[in-house]
Amino acid sequence: MVIAYTLIKSESGQDDKVMAVVRRRKEVKEVALTYGAYDLITKIEVESPEALDTFIFDVLARFRK
């Protein structure tokens, strides 16, 4: 089991939308809004480092600014 925390930047005013989409993923165990340079923090649990890479690049990368 691999547990990782990630920080996400979202488009201005899209925080709630991004949070709702990310929260639906089974890999995401927790998600919270933050203030400052990043908009969200997520706790992710996956089976392997490769699964983490896949999740980050296939799912989270689409929210990049």
N, C-alpha and C positions, 0 to 999 in steps of 0.2 A: 504494500500500500504506500502510495506517495501522497503527501499532503503538501500543498503549496498555497501561498497567499499571493494574489496578483493585484496590481493597481491598474485602473482603467480610466482613461480620459474619454469623455464623450462630447459630442457637439453641444453647444450652449443650448440649454433648455430641454435637452433630451435625456437627462439623468434618470427620470422615472421610467421612461420607455425602455432604456437600456437595462435598467435594474430588473424590470419585469421580464424581459427576454432572457437575461442571464439566469435569473432565479429559477426558471422552468427547467434548466438543464440538470440532469441527475448527478453530474459531477460536482455541481456547486452546492456546497453544504451551508454556506452563509454568504450574505452579501449586505453591504452597508454603504450609505452615502458618506462621503468625506468632504472636507473643505480644504482648499489649497490647490496645489499643482495637479492633483488627481481628483476624480469625481466619485469613484467607487473602489471598494476593496472587496475581494472575494476570497473565500476559502474553498479550495478545490481538492477533492479526493479522487484519485485514479489508481489503477493497478500498477502502472510502470512509468518510468521516465519517458518512454516513447509515447505512451498514452497522454501524458502531460503535454508533450510537444504538439501532438496532433490537436488536442483541445485548444491550446493557445493559438496555434497558427490557423486552424480551421474555424474556430468559433470566436474567440476573443479578438483576433486581429481585424475582424470586420468592423469593430467599433472604434478603431484608431481614428484620430483626428487627422 
